[in-house]
Amino acid sequence: MNHVFLCDTITKHPGELHLNAMKTHRHSAIRELLVKTTVTNQDELRLILASRGIHVTQATLSRDIRELKLMKGPSGYALPTLDEENDLPNIAGVLQDFALEVRQAQNLLVVLTIMGGAQPVAASIDSAAWSDVVGTIAGDNTVLIICPDAAMATAVNQRLEAYIGE
């Protein structure tokens, strides 16, 4: 006897379901790792995951870190607290903890941070969704902030310096 199963609630392709399961497994492994050990950088995290049979590209790992809202501080990656799960940390606190200096070049701002501090600073600025910021790009200790024009950059610069306490 042939059985035919009809299900109109599953709209994803079976391959997508498999990818979602892999992602869920990977996210669980990352959370478990960070509870048990200190991980100081992405390459270290990638190698630890690989030793557990979870092979991932740097791009996928970066996306996982962003989706898990991991924060990187001086001692390495940390899981968000329960309050941070729904919202990124207060921008003032992040800037006070990580930012050192702001420099302006026309419509561009460069925020110098402690090593590893650029990602949380950029994420907090992005989450603030300021209308005078087009976007951010973060390295390890430098954040590039792009503003529509020099006047808006000056206003953002003054706001950031007030947060940093320069």
C-alpha positions in Angstrom: 0.0 0.0 0.0 1.3 3.4 -1.0 1.0 6.2 1.6 0.7 9.8 0.5 1.3 12.5 3.1 0.1 16.0 2.4 1.2 18.9 4.5 0.6 22.4 3.6 2.2 23.9 6.6 5.8 23.1 5.7 6.9 25.7 3.1 10.6 25.2 3.4 12.6 23.0 1.1 14.0 19.9 2.9 17.5 21.2 2.5 16.6 24.4 4.3 15.2 22.3 7.2 18.6 20.5 7.4 20.5 23.8 7.4 18.3 25.2 10.1 18.9 22.0 12.2 22.7 22.4 11.6 22.5 26.1 12.6 20.6 25.3 15.8 23.1 22.6 16.7 26.0 25.0 16.0 24.5 27.8 18.1 23.9 25.3 21.0 27.5 24.2 20.8 28.8 27.8 20.8 26.7 28.6 23.9 27.9 25.5 25.7 31.5 26.3 24.9 31.3 29.9 26.2 29.8 28.7 29.4 32.6 26.2 30.0 35.7 28.0 28.6 37.2 31.3 27.5 37.3 31.9 23.7 39.4 35.0 22.8 38.8 35.1 19.0 36.9 33.7 16.0 39.7 31.5 14.8 40.0 29.9 18.2 36.2 29.3 18.2 36.3 27.9 14.7 39.1 25.5 15.7 37.3 24.3 18.8 34.1 23.7 16.9 36.1 21.8 14.2 37.6 19.6 16.9 34.0 18.7 17.8 33.1 17.9 14.2 31.4 21.2 13.5 33.2 22.7 10.4 32.2 26.2 9.7 33.5 29.1 7.5 34.6 32.4 9.0 31.6 34.1 7.3 29.1 31.7 8.9 30.8 32.0 12.2 30.6 35.8 12.1 26.9 35.5 11.3 26.5 33.1 14.2 28.2 35.5 16.6 26.0 38.4 15.4 22.8 36.3 15.7 23.7 35.0 19.2 24.5 38.6 20.2 27.8 37.6 21.6 29.8 40.4 23.1 33.6 40.5 22.8 35.4 42.1 25.7 39.0 42.1 26.8 38.8 38.5 28.1 37.1 37.1 24.9 33.5 36.3 23.8 30.7 36.3 26.3 27.0 35.3 26.1 24.5 38.1 26.4 22.7 38.4 29.8 19.0 37.8 29.9 18.4 41.6 29.6 20.6 41.8 26.5 18.8 39.0 24.7 16.1 41.4 23.5 18.2 44.5 23.3 21.8 45.4 22.9 23.6 47.0 25.8 23.2 50.7 26.4 25.3 52.6 23.8 26.7 54.9 26.6 28.0 52.0 28.6 29.5 50.3 25.6 31.3 53.5 24.5 32.6 54.1 28.1 33.8 50.5 28.3 35.5 50.2 24.9 35.9 53.5 23.1 39.1 55.6 23.4 38.9 58.4 20.9 36.8 59.8 18.0 38.4 61.4 14.9 36.4 63.1 12.1 37.3 63.4 8.4 34.5 65.2 6.6 31.5 62.9 6.7 33.4 60.0 8.2 34.2 59.3 11.9 36.8 56.9 13.2 36.3 55.5 16.7 39.4 54.0 18.2 38.7 51.3 20.8 40.6 48.9 22.9 41.6 45.7 21.1 38.4 43.7 20.4 36.2 46.6 21.3 35.2 47.6 17.8 32.5 45.0 17.2 30.4 45.9 20.3 30.8 49.6 19.6 29.6 49.2 16.0 26.8 46.9 17.0 25.5 49.4 19.7 25.7 52.3 17.2 23.8 50.2 14.5 21.2 49.2 17.0 20.6 52.8 18.1 19.5 53.4 14.5 20.5 57.1 14.5 19.1 58.9 11.4 22.5 60.7 11.0 24.4 57.5 10.6 24.4 55.6 7.3 26.3 52.6 8.6 29.4 51.3 10.4 32.3 49.0 9.6 34.2 47.5 12.5 37.7 46.0 12.7 39.4 44.8 15.9 40.0 48.2 17.4 38.6 50.7 14.9 35.1 51.6 13.9 34.3 53.6 10.7 31.1 55.5 11.0 29.6 56.9 7.7 27.3 59.9 7.9 25.4 61.5 5.1 27.4 64.8 5.3 30.0 66.6 7.4 27.5 68.5 9.5 25.8 65.3 10.6 29.2 63.8 11.3 30.0 66.7 13.5 26.8 66.2 15.5 27.5 62.4 15.9 31.1 63.2 16.8 29.9 65.5 19.6 27.4 62.9 20.8 30.0 60.1 20.9 32.6 62.3 22.7 30.0 63.1 25.4 29.4 59.4 25.9 33.1 58.6 26.0 33.8 61.6 28.3 36.5 63.2 26.3 
